[in-house]
Amino acid sequence: MGALPRSPEGDALFLCSTYRPTLVKFVEQSSWTACCAPEPGAFHWGHSSCHNEHVLGGGATENEFCARTAALTLLWVPTSADREDLLEMIESSLEGGTAPAPSEEEFDAEEEDFEEDEEGFEQPDADEFQRQLVLAAEDPACDRQPVLTEKGEEMHFIVQTIKRWLWHCPQGPLELGLAGMRALGPMALAWSATLTHALASGPQTLEELQETLGAVLDPETVEERLEALVNSGQAEALHGTGRAPAYALTDWGCEAISLIVAAVRYELRYPEADVLAPDVFDVEAAFQMALPLIRVPAAARGTVRAGVRVPEEDGEELVAGSTVEVAEGRVASSSPLLDRSPETWATGAPLDWCETVIDPDEAALELGGDVALAQGLVEALHGRLFGDEAADPRRLRLG
């Protein structure tokens, strides 16, 4: 396979070449989906000192590179590509240089194969990968075989979350296919390189981003990754007067945190050696992306410490998150600086937060103080990222 120069377009070509609709179609056409799966948009829910310090870690490749939490999973689940190839691409995207990518001729041939696959689907062979995801039907309500394992259900949830996010693209709905990978790829790689994290903290000029990310990305790569986010509608330039434009995440770019949450839940339930656990900066970025999107009840007022207990290598725990001030039905302010003795709080481990935001009925968080206020904040996060408001973003414009 030929190598293209390192660029967002080269990454997109590589990801598109690895996209396989097999798993996506399988979970949509299997008996499990027909009998048990939620409809799209209607899910059934039974301050770090340096944000670059954990980009590289011990793990999977020969030089012990591991992917930042969520990045590898979001590229691997919808593509079913070789994890080593994807891991190499993610590592190359941080270090510059080149990564495996098809030539234009190979890409055109791949697109033809994809279109042929769309016309006629055959059930995949039960290889080792599929055996992890598929079991014979045991539920009497499912009169056809096979059905998904719990791991398969988790992967299906990620696929559905990605599809719904693509449907909300401000430039028009995208399908989870070649076009969708051109949005998903830049998002996952920007998260991997912490470009998303930097933008989530507030608008920054290109020069400021290049300085912030200088430890992991060269200036040209920062510019290319930022351009990919802007071109796909996930970031935008805020034109002022007398200075270079500052860039910020769009609402759609912030909504991508739902994909991160779904992928992190999967990774924490099914750990792999080639993926890092969420770190303090991941936690802070998650809240900075999600909180500006939400609405809370108009009567809600007060301050909540949303805290995540992040394990450290020495066995200790750090509490990271956001101090959230709520007033007049919205988040009035938020800060990664946490009050050591809050009057109201919601606290839990990373998996507790993922499970509760996806399904508030899981009730995995510790709530204290004004419990109604804390619970209202958690439910607002759920509603905006995974509930009715996520299914139909127009609801946010009402009232």
N, C-alpha and C positions, 0 to 999 in steps of 0.2 A: 504494500500500500504506500502511495506516495506521501510526501510530507509537504505541507503548506507552511508558509511563514506563520509564526505565532500571531494570531489576531482573533478578535471576536468572531469574524466570519469563518476563519479556519476552525475554531471550536464548534461553531454551529454546524458546519459541514460534517465534522467528525461525529457529533452527536446525532445528526440526522441519519448518517450512514449506519449507526448502530441501533437506531430505533426499530423495534420489532413490535408489531401490534399483537403478537401471539398471546401474551399474558393478558393484555387489556381486553382483547376480544374474548379470551377464554372466560374471564370472570364475568363478562357481560352476557355471554351466551350460555353459560353453564346453568345447571339446575339450581345451584346455590343462589345465583343472582335472581332467577325467576321466582324462587320461593322465599328467599330470606334477605336479599340485599336492598338497601335503601335506594330510592330514586335520586338522581342527581339534584342537588339543592334541597333535599329533604332527608338529612341524615337521621338515623335512629341511634340514640345514644344510650343503650343499655348504660466600687468604682475602681475599676482596675487601674493601676499606675501606667501600664503599657499594654495596649490591646493587641500588640503583635507577638507577645511573648509565647503564646501557645499555638501559633499557626503550624509550627513543625513539632513533631513529637515522635515517640518510639512506636514502632509498629510494623507495617506490612511490607513495604518495599525493601530492596537491598540496602538502601541508605536510611531505613527506619522512618520513612515518611508516613504520617497518618493524615487523613482528611479531617478538616474541621467538621464538627457535628452537623449533620443534615445534608451537607453538600454532596457526598458520594451517594447517599441513599436516594436523593431526589433525581440524580442522573441515572442510577442503576435500575430502580424499580420500573420506570416506564420504558427503558430501552432493553433491559435484560442483557446488556452488553457485558463483556468480560470485566470484572471488577479491577483487575490489574491494569487493563488499558485505560479505564476511567481514572484510576488513581494516578497513573502516569500523566494523564492529561491535566488533572488538577494540580499536580506538583509542577508541571511545566508552566502552567498558567501563572504560578507564583514566581517562578525563577526566570521567565523569559525563554527565548530560544524557540525550538520547534516541538511539535507534538504530532502523533500519528493523525493523519487526516487524508481523506480520499482525494484523488485528482478530480477535476471537473467531469471527466468521462466516467470515472467510477461512480461519482455521485449521481449522474444522470441514469446510469444503469440501475443503481440502487433505488432511485425513485420509480423506475418502471417496475421493478420487483415489488415495491410497496403497493403500487396500484393494482398489480395482479393479485396480491394478497388480499386486497380489499374486496375483490370480486368473488373470491371463494375461500372460505375458511375451513381448515381441517384441524381437528383436535390435535394438540401437540403430543409427541411421544412422552411417556412417563419416565423421563430421565431423572437423575438424582435431584436436579433443581425442582422439577415438577412434583416429585414425591414429597418434598418438604411442604408443598402448598396444597396438595390435593389428596383427599381421602375418599373412600367409598361412602356413599350416602348412608347415614344412620338415622337421620331425622325422617320419621314416617311421612312428614308433610312434603318431603322431596321425593317424588316418584321416579326421578331420573338421576343418573350418576354422571360425573362425580360431584362432590362438594368441596369447598375450601377448608383447609385447616385454619386454626386460629391465626397462624402466621400469614396464610394466604388472605384471610379477611383483613388483616392489618395492612397488607400491601394493596389490597383493593381500596381500602380507605384512603391511602395516600394517592392512588390514581384518581379517585373521585375528587379529592381535594384539589389536585393539580388541574383537572378538567374544569372545575368550577371557577378557579382563579383565571384560567385562560379565557373562559367565557366572558369574564368581566373586562377584558382588555379594552382600554379606552379608544383604541384605533379600530375596534370591531372584534367580535367574538373569534377566538382561535380554537382550532381542533387540536387534540393531542396527537400530533403527527409531525410532519416536516416543519410546518409553520410554527406549531407550538414549541418545538425544540429551540427555535430561534429566540424565543422569549425565556423559556425555562433555563437554557444553557447560560446566558448572561447573568440571570438571577443567581443561580447556584454558584457560579464562579466568582461573582461579586461578593457573595456571602463568604465564600471560602477565603478570599483575599482581604476580608473585613472592610471592603469599600462600602458595603451596605451599612456596616456598623458606624463608620465615620459619618456617612450622610444622615443616619438616624439621629445622631447627636445634634444636628442642626445644619443649616445651609453653610456651604463652604465653597470657596473659589477653587478652580483647578489647581492653582499654585498651593493653596492650603491643603488640599487633598494629597497632592504629591509630597508635601512635607510630612503630613501625618502618616502616610503609608510608605515612606521611604525605606523602612526597614524590610519590607516584604515585596515591594513592587518598584520597578524603575519608572521614571516619569512618563515615558512613552506608553508603557503598559497601563498606567493609571488613566491616562487620557483615552486610550482605546477602550478600556472597560467602562469608563464613564460614558463614552459615546455610545456604546452598545446599550447601556441602560436608558439613555435619552432616546435613542432611535426606537427602542421597543416600548416606550411609554412608561418606564418605571422610574425615571428621574427627569427633571426639567430644569431649565435655566431660569433664574429669577433676575431679570434684567433691571438694574438700578441705574444710577447716574454717576458718572465720574470714576467708575472702577470696573474691574472685570466682573462678569456675572457670577453670582453664587448659584450653586446647584443644590437641589433638594429632592428627596424622594417624593413621587406623586402618591396619591391615595392608593393607586393600584400597586405601586412599589411597596408601600407599607403593608398592604393586604397580603403580600407574599409571606408574611410572618406565619400565616395559617399553614402554609406548606412546611415551614421550618418546624412548627410545633408538631405536626403530624409525623414528620420524619424523625424528630427527636424521640417521640414516644415509641416509635418502632425500634429505634436503635437501643433505647434503654431497656426495652422488653426482650430484644434479641441482639445482644451485644456482639460486635465483631472487632477483631484485633486491629483492623485498618481504619478505625474511626475513633476520634477523640470524644471524650465526654464533654458536655457543655461547660464552658468556663464562665468566669465572671463577666467578661465583656459580651459574650453571647447573651447572657441573661439581661444585661443592661440594654443592649440593642433591641431585644425582643420587646421589652416594655416601651422603649422609645418609639418603636414602630407602631405598636398596637394602640397605645393609650390615646393618641390624637384622633383616632378613628371613632371612638365609642361615644354613645350617649348613655346617660344614667337617669333615673327618675328625677323629675323636676324638683321634688322636695328634698332630695339627697344633698347633704352639705357636711363637709368635714374633711379630715385628712386621714389617709390610710397608708400604712407602710406595707407595700407588697414585697415580701421578702422570699428569696430562694436560697436554701441552704446548699452551697456549692462545696463538694468535698475537695480538699487539698491533698497533695501527694503525701504529706506527712501525717495524714489521717485526721487532721483538724478540719473544721468547716468554716467557710466564710459566708456571711449573709449578704447577698447582692440583690438588687432589684430597683425599686422606685418608690419615692415618697410622693403620693398622689393627693392633690388638693381638688376636691369635688365641690362644685357650686353651680346652681342654675341649670341643672341637667347636662352638665358637661365636665370634662376634666379641665380645670382652670389652669393647672400647672403640674409639672412632674419633674422630679430630679433624681438622679442616681445616688445622691447623698442621703443616707438613711439615718433616721432618728434611732438612737440606741434604746430609748424608752418610749415607744409610741403609745398613744392613747387607743388607737385602733389599728389592727394588723391582720394580714392574711399571710401565713408562712407555710412553707413546705419544701420538700426536695424537688429537683427538676421534674421527675416523673409525676409527683403529686400535682404539680402545676399543669403539666401537659394533660393528664387525665381529667382534671377538674375543669379546665377551660374547654376541652372537647366535650365533656359530659358533666355538667354541674351536679348531677345526681350521684356521681362518684364520691363527692364530699371528702376528698383526700386532704384538704388543706386545714390548718389550724387557724381558726378565726377567733379574735378577741376584741374587747372594747365594744364599740358600736357594731355588733355583729350584722345587723341589717345593712349598714353602710358597706361593710366589707363584702358581704354576700352580694349586694347589688353591683359592686364593681366587678366581681368575678363573673356574675351572670351577664353583665354588659360585654365583657370580653368574649364570652361564649357566643352571645347573640350576634356580635359583629363579625367574628371570625368563622363560626361554624353553624350558627343558627339561622333564623328567618332573615335577618338583615344581610347575612352573607349570601343567602340564596337570591335575594332581590335587593340590590343596593339602593334602588329607588326609594325604599322605605325610609332611608336616612334623610331624604329631602323633605319628608312630610313633617308638618307641625313645627 
